[in-house]
Amino acid sequence: MLVLAGLAAPLSVFAASAAAFGFDDVAREAQALARRPYRAPPPADAQLAAWSYDDYRDIRFRPERALWRDRGSLFQLHFFPLGRSYQRPLQLYEVVDGQPRALQVPASDFSVGRVAAASAVQPQPGAAGWRVSFALNTAGRHDEVAVFLGASYFRAVGAHQGYGLSARGLAVDTVGGRGEEFPSFTTFWFERPAAQARELRFYALLDGPRVSGAYRFVLRPGSSTVVDVQARLYLREPVATLGIAPLTSMFLAGENQPAAHDYRPEVHDSDGLLIAAGDAHGGDGGELIWRALTNPQRPFATSFALPALRGFGLLQRDRAFSSYEDLEAHYERRPSAWVEPVGAWGPGRVELLQFGTPDETHDNIAAYWVPQNLPPAGAPIDFAWRVHWTLREPVDTPLARVVQTRRGHGFVAAPPLPRGKQQLHVDFAGGRLQSLDAGAAVEAAISASGNVRELSARAYPHSEPGRWRVSIDFERVDAGRPVDLRLQLRLAGKLLAETWSYALAPE
């Protein structure tokens, strides 16, 4: 990695500040961008776009050229080559003693493997993205902990985790408006970490057709890796949906929707959306809601309007290998991502978009926060949040949790069931259910946009204390309309478990 110490950051960023470089410098650049017409990246190079997936994977950054490798740092930066759909070179800077210095990534920083060599593929100078390694699992050995590649996408892992779902810097018109836009991180500034520093600080400039933004990140690897995000956004013009702290995941099949002709019981990076609502006064008295994910045939958007938000996330709750039986993907090791607002976000909604995917190579789930009110174009929009990449439950609660949702019937005698009649079986476990005996008068309270024919709550056998199953028999009123179900467990008026929420797309 060649560091050109004589080059400074863009003049519009740094000339305004003689002090140490920081977030406000990036924010000034974002504001200046928003006042100018958007400049789209140059057209794609057909030759680079023609690279195969295997060609691109076979162009590898040389580990001996990693930034900070020779400084005894716990962190090292590696870079991704330009190629395929990743053709926009990043502007990169290292901040040393408060001063930014430009980084160049020459083509010689990449090696060419046999597959790429056979295709006569040649690496280009510049970087499309980057990844950071850290001594995460074993002292003295570096493991990859975070990746930033493509638009504003990034992923992270904690100890003994494997990559799964992604986060994004921003979502624009994912639902509604005139079509989704994908603004991109175009520039990064990395603060050089001290030799034994256990956190990495960096900044990013985001730009897109209708929005620009300044970002500050603090990455703290650990058993659960945490990424602190501070964002200041500027709209060039109004948008229909501004999605804050978006998460993107994959759900192909699960207990509620088994895959045909697949030996694996479940295939997903996340199996549910968890929402911790705040009360109108910003306290923690709000509801805890679990929405099991589905793989609908057509795009299906739902949302949860809230007076305040304590957090939301796409979770992987099934942690047993037997849930997946996949010796390669190891979905049981894929992290949940939990978004915790920093400061009050005010009223708004958590929006969930689900659409069909034929296999596990395509993400088909998106969740994000949509603020109720936005300032006019040109005015700053400030949000801060913390993303936890974890194998643990993110919310400490005395409530029982939803541990599985199953859809379908057991034995049914002829004649066949009427069209539109279905059963759902929901299991709750732990929390306040743990101390109840099997004869407790647990009440299942349900609201549904359909006809609920039967509803029962029963305790599991004594071999599994603290686990209860609710079975729901219902009929769709109109096959062309979605079904929304909402279930709570209570005992003498006291809430026992998080709220189970389920939505079925129109048939």
Secondary structure, DSSP 8 states (H G I E B T S, - for coil): -EEETT--S-HHHHTT--S---HHHHHHHHHHHHTS---------HHHHT--HHHHHTEEE-GGG-BTGGGT-SEEEEEE--BTTB----EEEEEETTEEEEEE--GGGEEE-HHHHHTT----SS-SEEEEEEEEEETTEEEEEEEEESTTEEEE--TT-----EEES-EESSSSTTS-B--EEEEEEEE---TT-S-EEEEEEEE-SSEEEEEEEEEE-SSSEEEEEEEEEEESS--S-EEEEEEEE-EEEBTTB--TT-SSS-EES--EEEEEEE-TTSSS-S-EEEEE----SS-EEEEEEESEEEEEEEE-----GGGT--TTT-GGG--EEEEEESS---SEEEEEEE---SSTTS--EEEEEEES----TTSEEEEEEEEEEESS-SS--SSBEEEEEEES-S---SS---TTEEEEEEEEESGGGTT--TT---EEEEEESSEEEEEEEEE--TTSTTEEEEEEEEE-S-TTS-EEEEEEEEETTEE-B-EEEEEE---
